[in-house]
Amino acid sequence: MTRVFSGIKPTGHLTLGNYLGAMRQWATVDQHRADALFCVVDLHALTVDHDPARVRRLSRQSATLLLASGLDPDLCTLFVQSHVDEHARLSYVLECVATDGEMRRMIQYKEKAARERERGGSVRLSLLTYPVLMAADILAYGTAEVPVGDDQAQHVELARDLAVRFNHRYGQTFVVPKATLPPVAARVMNLQEPTAKMGKSDDSGPGIVYLLDEPDVVRKKIMRAVTDSGQDVVYDRESRPGVANLLEILAACSGADPEKLSGGYASYGALKKDTAEAVVELLRPVQERHRELCADSAYVEGVLRDGAEKARGMARPMVDAAYRAIGLLPPVSAPVSA
């Protein structure tokens, strides 16, 4: 069976973009067709200035929302990254294979480092090297497919490059993974800035629909979404990004084609109203299940504990093999007493 791995970073409250671009696909497709692992990648949240208590809180919330979105621990493995030491063990070995130039060419590093410098802050070394940790997340499990949004495809390419290079230098060790992209709404855009991704770490709350937003808040944000000049509803991502974003969201909620949907609207207001109601209905069962899970914290903790144990069992043989291949001396076992 194909092995799939994907993760979500607890740097902010999860959004409609996270759900439509990844989480729904994980729950409805990936966990049913593959040996699937899904991870709250909390180590990645430490690459920028952060509040430790908030990282812990968002890690738990992210795991709970993944379960609420439909992930089933009987069908997949759900765990927290820092609970499985093999991620950090393999990351250093892969740093010894990666190059400085590869890291500095990563688009997200350039963007995030520029923002940190604009704020007058210093750039942490981990921000430069975390794509290698992401590669370790993937390669530790013999992952064949990585379902991601298009903004993360470059990181999967790095994982592929490192796997190929390691295998060439030290012997066949890693599976070379590939990225898989959902067909619609792979990248939901900010409602107030439709040329920018709806990111959970952004400060522009009015442009972001969070998964736990109340229905009236969802409606208000979508009804106030930025559209475009002109009056006709046309699906054109280049010249009409605001309208195209609404059509893509509505299409993702309804399973329709965004271009065909555009022909059914004579005004932006009607499109916004239908999009808002579609999103409210989409999120309703997720929010209801989230409330149930929050009342049963022992269940969530048990899922994460069992998931981490299962993940360790899968990752350890691969990481041990990589250690041997690159030249590290295996640990000596203590003699068994009679």
Summary of the structure (lengths in Angstrom):
residues: 338
radius of gyration: 21.3
end to end distance: 42.2
largest distance: 85.3
contacts: 1077
relative contact order: 0.14
helix: 58%
strand: 8%
